[in-house]
Amino acid sequence: YIFSSPWSILPSLQAWYRRGKVNASLENYQDAVCDLTIAQSMESSLGGKRQIESERKIILDRHERAGCTLFQHNEKQLGISDEPHQVKQQCVEVTGKGREI
């Protein structure tokens, strides 16, 4: 997956996307679809949204081939709002250096 641009990459978007891919590789298909749905809602570019959607469809196909029942999630069930996500950064002072933390 190629994110829209290096400047618009949200760490939380990357985390949800990677978690979804890991869950899919571990055959945790339901969790993978939930994670990718959240990542898709956070992605700002249309191309990125389409790519995540196609990956969700692939996971759903794998899930069906594994003999499990089909499931669908909508953004309301997952608690996803239409509002853009805000990322807040916080500076923390660390007294130790390197690996002493």
BABASE-741087 format. One record per atom (N, C-alpha, C, CB): atom name; x, y, z. Coordinates in steps of 0.001 Angstrom, whole numbers, m for minus. Glycine has a CB too. Example, Ala and Ser with C-alpha at 12.3 -4.5 7.8 and 13.67 -1.06 7.14 Angstrom:
['N'; [13190; m5690; 7800]]
['CA'; [12300; m4500; 7800]]
['C'; [13200; m3300; 7800]]
['CB'; [11308; m4473; 9046]]
['N'; [12850; m2250; 7080]]
['CA'; [13670; m1060; 7140]]
['C'; [12900; 30; 7870]]
['CB'; [14084; m598; 5725]]
//
This chain:
['N'; [838; m1182; 0]]
['CA'; [0; 0; 0]]
['C'; [872; 1229; 0]]
['CB'; [m947; 7; 1200]]
['N'; [563; 2154; m862]]
['CA'; [1303; 3409; m944]]
['C'; [392; 4504; m420]]
['CB'; [1781; 3713; m2412]]
['N'; [824; 5182; 623]]
['CA'; [19; 6235; 1216]]
['C'; [21; 7458; 317]]
['CB'; [537; 6593; 2613]]
['N'; [m967; 8329; 507]]
['CA'; [m1198; 9456; m388]]
['C'; [30; 10351; m560]]
['CB'; [m2347; 10276; 123]]
['N'; [696; 10702; 488]]
['CA'; [1936; 11464; 390]]
['C'; [2658; 11372; 1725]]
['CB'; [1663; 12953; m1]]
['N'; [3976; 11556; 1711]]
['CA'; [4723; 11436; 2971]]
['C'; [4282; 12443; 4023]]
['CB'; [6197; 11605; 2711]]
['N'; [3719; 13569; 3591]]
['CA'; [3348; 14611; 4539]]
['C'; [1994; 14358; 5168]]
['CB'; [3348; 15952; 3859]]
['N'; [1174; 13548; 4535]]
['CA'; [m172; 13328; 5072]]
['C'; [m313; 11994; 5793]]
['CB'; [m1187; 13404; 3959]]
['N'; [785; 11290; 5979]]
['CA'; [712; 9991; 6649]]
['C'; [481; 10208; 8140]]
['CB'; [2010; 9163; 6408]]
['N'; [m595; 9646; 8630]]
['CA'; [m872; 9693; 10056]]
['C'; [m337; 8417; 10690]]
['CB'; [m2396; 9862; 10332]]
['N'; [403; 8530; 11783]]
['CA'; [890; 7311; 12439]]
['C'; [m245; 6361; 12806]]
['CB'; [1678; 7670; 13689]]
['N'; [m1378; 6909; 13210]]
['CA'; [m2494; 6040; 13584]]
['C'; [m3077; 5332; 12362]]
['CB'; [m3585; 6852; 14291]]
['N'; [m3081; 5982; 11207]]
['CA'; [m3536; 5344; 9968]]
['C'; [m2620; 4178; 9620]]
['CB'; [m3577; 6366; 8802]]
['N'; [m1327; 4410; 9687]]
['CA'; [m362; 3339; 9411]]
['C'; [m551; 2182; 10379]]
['CB'; [1077; 3870; 9499]]
['N'; [m775; 2494; 11636]]
['CA'; [m925; 1445; 12651]]
['C'; [m2154; 584; 12378]]
['CB'; [m1020; 2065; 14053]]
['N'; [m3293; 1206; 12062]]
['CA'; [m4506; 436; 11768]]
['C'; [m4316; m408; 10518]]
['CB'; [m5713; 1370; 11596]]
['N'; [m3676; 165; 9499]]
['CA'; [m3455; m563; 8253]]
['C'; [m2549; m1778; 8492]]
['CB'; [m2836; 369; 7187]]
['N'; [m1434; m1555; 9157]]
['CA'; [m497; m2661; 9423]]
['C'; [m1131; m3731; 10305]]
['CB'; [781; m2131; 10091]]
['N'; [m1886; m3303; 11299]]
['CA'; [m2554; m4265; 12168]]
['C'; [m3549; m5109; 11368]]
['CB'; [m3273; m3540; 13323]]
['N'; [m4265; m4469; 10449]]
['CA'; [m5188; m5203; 9591]]
['C'; [m4474; m6233; 8736]]
['CB'; [m5949; m4247; 8708]]
['N'; [m3333; m5854; 8174]]
['CA'; [m2563; m6783; 7343]]
['C'; [m2029; m7948; 8177]]
['CB'; [m1399; m6048; 6653]]
['N'; [m1571; m7668; 9390]]
['CA'; [m1076; m8733; 10267]]
['C'; [m2213; m9669; 10656]]
['CB'; [m417; m8138; 11531]]
['N'; [m3353; m9112; 11024]]
['CA'; [m4500; m9958; 11369]]
['C'; [m4910; m10838; 10197]]
['CB'; [m5684; m9097; 11813]]
['N'; [m4859; m10299; 8983]]
['CA'; [m5194; m11104; 7802]]
['C'; [m4195; m12241; 7628]]
['CB'; [m5223; m10226; 6535]]
['N'; [m2914; m11958; 7833]]
['CA'; [m1902; m13006; 7675]]
['C'; [m2030; m14081; 8751]]
['CB'; [m503; m12397; 7716]]
['N'; [m2587; m13711; 9907]]
['CA'; [m2815; m14676; 10986]]
['C'; [m4191; m15338; 10878]]
['CB'; [m2677; m13986; 12344]]
['N'; [m4892; m15050; 9778]]
['CA'; [m6229; m15576; 9505]]
['C'; [m7278; m15101; 10512]]
['CB'; [m6187; m17084; 9495]]
['N'; [m7033; m13955; 11122]]
['CA'; [m8023; m13288; 11971]]
['C'; [m8791; m12322; 11071]]
['CB'; [m7343; m12531; 13199]]
['N'; [m9590; m12893; 10169]]
['CA'; [m10195; m12106; 9103]]
['C'; [m11166; m11050; 9605]]
['CB'; [m10901; m13010; 8153]]
['N'; [m11951; m11371; 10594]]
['CA'; [m12923; m10398; 11097]]
['C'; [m12205; m9181; 11680]]
['CB'; [m13837; m11043; 12163]]
['N'; [m11169; m9408; 12478]]
['CA'; [m10402; m8292; 13039]]
['C'; [m9704; m7508; 11933]]
['CB'; [m9367; m8805; 14060]]
['N'; [m9198; m8216; 10927]]
['CA'; [m8506; m7553; 9818]]
['C'; [m9438; m6596; 9086]]
['CB'; [m7945; m8592; 8839]]
['N'; [m10658; m7039; 8818]]
['CA'; [m11617; m6180; 8120]]
['C'; [m11966; m4967; 8975]]
['CB'; [m12896; m6968; 7765]]
['N'; [m12141; m5158; 10262]]
['CA'; [m12430; m4024; 11161]]
['C'; [m11289; m3012; 11131]]
['CB'; [m12661; m4519; 12612]]
['N'; [m10062; m3501; 11226]]
['CA'; [m8897; m2613; 11233]]
['C'; [m8767; m1853; 9917]]
['CB'; [m7621; m3414; 11500]]
['N'; [m8963; m2547; 8800]]
['CA'; [m8852; m1883; 7505]]
['C'; [m10001; m909; 7267]]
['CB'; [m8811; m2917; 6389]]
['N'; [m11163; m1173; 7841]]
['CA'; [m12281; m232; 7738]]
['C'; [m11931; 1073; 8444]]
['CB'; [m13571; m842; 8340]]
['N'; [m11314; 969; 9589]]
['CA'; [m10897; 2170; 10323]]
['C'; [m9814; 2909; 9546]]
['CB'; [m10385; 1799; 11738]]
['N'; [m8830; 2167; 9016]]
['CA'; [m7772; 2799; 8221]]
['C'; [m8358; 3503; 7004]]
['CB'; [m6732; 1755; 7779]]
['N'; [m9329; 2869; 6369]]
['CA'; [m9958; 3462; 5188]]
['C'; [m10669; 4764; 5547]]
['CB'; [m10949; 2474; 4555]]
['N'; [m11304; 4810; 6693]]
['CA'; [m12008; 6030; 7095]]
['C'; [m11031; 7165; 7400]]
['CB'; [m12887; 5755; 8319]]
['N'; [m9805; 6825; 7777]]
['CA'; [m8807; 7838; 8096]]
['C'; [m8045; 8309; 6858]]
['CB'; [m7834; 7296; 9121]]
['N'; [m7980; 7481; 5826]]
['CA'; [m7243; 7821; 4602]]
['C'; [m7930; 8985; 3900]]
['CB'; [m7144; 6592; 3651]]
['N'; [m7152; 9965; 3471]]
['CA'; [m7733; 11156; 2853]]
['C'; [m7812; 11071; 1335]]
['CB'; [m6935; 12365; 3239]]
['N'; [m6952; 10281; 704]]
['CA'; [m6958; 10230; m758]]
['C'; [m7938; 9181; m1272]]
['CB'; [m5553; 9935; m1285]]
['N'; [m8556; 9480; m2400]]
['CA'; [m9503; 8553; m3012]]
['C'; [m8800; 7268; m3446]]
['CB'; [m10197; 9210; m4214]]
['N'; [m7590; 7404; m4000]]
['CA'; [m6827; 6228; m4416]]
['C'; [m6488; 5324; m3249]]
['CB'; [m5559; 6649; m5113]]
['N'; [m6110; 5918; m2132]]
['CA'; [m5802; 5140; m934]]
['C'; [m7025; 4419; m407]]
['CB'; [m5229; 6036; 146]]
['N'; [m8162; 5123; m407]]
['CA'; [m9416; 4504; 42]]
['C'; [m9785; 3319; m844]]
['CB'; [m10559; 5537; 43]]
['N'; [m9611; 3479; m2156]]
['CA'; [m9932; 2390; m3090]]
['C'; [m9029; 1185; m2873]]
['CB'; [m9809; 2873; m4536]]
['N'; [m7753; 1450; m2645]]
['CA'; [m6823; 344; m2445]]
['C'; [m7142; m419; m1161]]
['CB'; [m5383; 862; m2406]]
['N'; [m7436; 293; m97]]
['CA'; [m7796; m372; 1156]]
['C'; [m9085; m1165; 971]]
['CB'; [m7954; 660; 2302]]
['N'; [m10050; m608; 234]]
['CA'; [m11307; m1314; m24]]
['C'; [m11058; m2609; m799]]
['CB'; [m12280; m410; m803]]
['N'; [m10167; m2566; m1783]]
['CA'; [m9888; m3793; m2542]]
['C'; [m9210; m4840; m1660]]
['CB'; [m9001; m3481; m3764]]
['N'; [m8368; m4412; m740]]
['CA'; [m7740; m5359; 181]]
['C'; [m8769; m5944; 1144]]
['CB'; [m6610; m4676; 966]]
['N'; [m9723; m5133; 1566]]
['CA'; [m10807; m5648; 2421]]
['C'; [m11602; m6717; 1683]]
['CB'; [m11746; m4501; 2869]]
['N'; [m11871; m6498; 400]]
['CA'; [m12621; m7482; m389]]
['C'; [m11848; m8790; m527]]
['CB'; [m12942; m6919; m1776]]
['N'; [m10540; m8693; m703]]
['CA'; [m9704; m9899; m779]]
['C'; [m9790; m10675; 526]]
['CB'; [m8231; m9533; m1090]]
['N'; [m9737; m9966; 1642]]
['CA'; [m9821; m10620; 2953]]
['C'; [m11189; m11265; 3138]]
['CB'; [m9551; m9607; 4088]]
['N'; [m12243; m10582; 2706]]
['CA'; [m13583; m11171; 2797]]
['C'; [m13673; m12452; 1971]]
['CB'; [m14647; m10164; 2326]]
['N'; [m13048; m12460; 791]]
['CA'; [m13031; m13671; m40]]
['C'; [m12307; m14807; 668]]
['CB'; [m12364; m13386; m1395]]
['N'; [m11166; m14504; 1278]]
['CA'; [m10422; m15527; 2031]]
['C'; [m11268; m16062; 3178]]
['CB'; [m9093; m14951; 2574]]
['N'; [m11958; m15162; 3842]]
['CA'; [m12804; m15527; 4978]]
['C'; [m13896; m16492; 4533]]
['CB'; [m13428; m14269; 5621]]
['N'; [m14520; m16204; 3395]]
['CA'; [m15570; m17083; 2870]]
['C'; [m15005; m18438; 2454]]
['CB'; [m16272; m16422; 1677]]
['N'; [m13825; m18435; 1822]]
['CA'; [m13209; m19698; 1399]]
['C'; [m12822; m20562; 2588]]
['CB'; [m11979; m19426; 542]]
['N'; [m12574; m19925; 3723]]
['CA'; [m12216; m20682; 4925]]
['C'; [m13446; m21340; 5546]]
['CB'; [m11533; m19765; 5952]]
['N'; [m14620; m21116; 4946]]
['CA'; [m15843; m21754; 5421]]
['C'; [m16569; m20992; 6501]]
['CB'; [m15533; m23099; 5919]]
['N'; [m16210; m19755; 6709]]
['CA'; [m16859; m18941; 7738]]
['C'; [m18014; m18169; 7114]]
['CB'; [m15843; m17967; 8404]]
['N'; [m18906; m17718; 7959]]
['CA'; [m20035; m16942; 7459]]
['C'; [m19581; m15542; 7092]]
['CB'; [m21164; m16884; 8499]]
['N'; [m20274; m14968; 6137]]
['CA'; [m19966; m13621; 5691]]
['C'; [m20390; m12623; 6759]]
['CB'; [m20661; m13315; 4348]]
['N'; [m19589; m11632; 6979]]
['CA'; [m19926; m10594; 7942]]
['C'; [m19720; m9245; 7283]]
['CB'; [m19073; m10720; 9235]]
['N'; [m20458; m8292; 7723]]
['CA'; [m20342; m6931; 7211]]
['C'; [m20253; m5988; 8401]]
['CB'; [m21549; m6561; 6284]]
['N'; [m19447; m4971; 8251]]
['CA'; [m19332; m3935; 9276]]
['C'; [m19656; m2615; 8616]]
['CB'; [m17903; m3911; 9932]]
['N'; [m20305; m1789; 9348]]
['CA'; [m20456; m434; 8844]]
['C'; [m19764; 503; 9820]]
['CB'; [m21961; m54; 8658]]
['N'; [m19567; 1724; 9375]]
['CA'; [m18801; 2661; 10182]]
['C'; [m19495; 2999; 11491]]
['CB'; [m18545; 3922; 9403]]
['N'; [m20808; 2942; 11537]]
['CA'; [m21533; 3221; 12782]]
['C'; [m21233; 2147; 13825]]
['CB'; [m23057; 3303; 12521]]
['N'; [m21198; 861; 13394]]
['CA'; [m20908; m226; 14328]]
['C'; [m19505; m96; 14904]]
['CB'; [m21067; m1580; 13636]]
['N'; [m18571; 411; 14108]]
['CA'; [m17189; 518; 14556]]
['C'; [m16908; 1831; 15278]]
['CB'; [m16257; 377; 13380]]
['N'; [m17904; 2691; 15377]]
['CA'; [m17715; 3959; 16073]]
['C'; [m16886; 4951; 15286]]
['CB'; [m17072; 3720; 17396]]
['N'; [m16976; 4915; 13964]]
['CA'; [m16200; 5807; 13115]]
['C'; [m17067; 7003; 12764]]
['CB'; [m15701; 5080; 11832]]
['N'; [m16526; 8185; 12936]]
['CA'; [m17282; 9387; 12604]]
['C'; [m16817; 9927; 11258]]
['CB'; [m17125; 10462; 13707]]
['N'; [m17604; 10845; 10712]]
['CA'; [m17251; 11476; 9447]]
['C'; [m16232; 12589; 9632]]
['CB'; [m18490; 12022; 8774]]
['N'; [m15966; 12959; 10860]]
['CA'; [m15046; 14048; 11131]]
['C'; [m13610; 13577; 10946]]
['CB'; [m15256; 14595; 12548]]
['N'; [m12735; 14460; 10419]]
['CA'; [m11329; 14077; 10276]]
['C'; [m10703; 13829; 11647]]
['CB'; [m10543; 15170; 9518]]
['N'; [m9772; 12927; 11685]]
['CA'; [m9104; 12593; 12934]]
['C'; [m8007; 13611; 13226]]
['CB'; [m8519; 11169; 12875]]
['N'; [m7905; 13975; 14474]]
['CA'; [m6882; 14907; 14912]]
['C'; [m5782; 14132; 15616]]
['CB'; [m7476; 15995; 15841]]
['N'; [m4560; 14428; 15264]]
['CA'; [m3428; 13796; 15916]]
['C'; [m2780; 14843; 16805]]
['CB'; [m2410; 13212; 14878]]
['N'; [m2652; 14523; 18076]]
['CA'; [m2033; 15444; 19016]]
['C'; [m672; 14890; 19403]]
['CB'; [m2927; 15662; 20270]]
['N'; [341; 15718; 19254]]
['CA'; [1677; 15309; 19654]]
['C'; [2021; 15990; 20962]]
['CB'; [2719; 15647; 18562]]
['N'; [2823; 15302; 21735]]
['CA'; [3174; 15825; 23034]]
['C'; [4669; 15647; 23219]]
['CB'; [2375; 15124; 24163]]
['N'; [5326; 16689; 23689]]
['CA'; [6757; 16606; 23961]]
['C'; [6955; 16070; 25370]]
['CB'; [7446; 17991; 23791]]
['N'; [7892; 15160; 25505]]
['CA'; [8188; 14571; 26800]]
['C'; [9682; 14702; 27033]]
['CB'; [7728; 13079; 26874]]
['N'; [10051; 15184; 28201]]
['CA'; [11461; 15324; 28535]]
['C'; [11963; 14013; 29120]]
['CB'; [11687; 16496; 29526]]
['N'; [13068; 13529; 28577]]
['CA'; [13658; 12278; 29037]]
['C'; [15033; 12601; 29598]]
['CB'; [13744; 11216; 27880]]
['N'; [15269; 12213; 30845]]
['CA'; [16543; 12541; 31476]]
['C'; [17642; 11559; 31091]]
['CB'; [16387; 12569; 32983]]
['N'; [17298; 10299; 30866]]
['CA'; [18298; 9307; 30488]]
['C'; [18661; 9421; 29023]]
['CB'; [17799; 7910; 30788]]
['N'; [19776; 8825; 28649]]
['CA'; [20200; 8851; 27256]]
['C'; [20190; 7439; 26700]]
['CB'; [21601; 9483; 27114]]
['N'; [19923; 7335; 25437]]
['CA'; [20022; 6055; 24741]]
['C'; [19149; 4983; 25335]]
['CB'; [21428; 5589; 24738]]
['N'; [19759; 3859; 25680]]
['CA'; [19014; 2690; 26141]]
['C'; [18818; 2661; 27650]]
['CB'; [19717; 1438; 25708]]
['N'; [19158; 3728; 28320]]
['CA'; [19029; 3756; 29774]]
['C'; [17596; 3957; 30225]]
['CB'; [19894; 4844; 30348]]
['N'; [16707; 4193; 29314]]
['CA'; [15320; 4512; 29675]]
['C'; [14646; 3324; 30286]]
['CB'; [14533; 4984; 28464]]
//
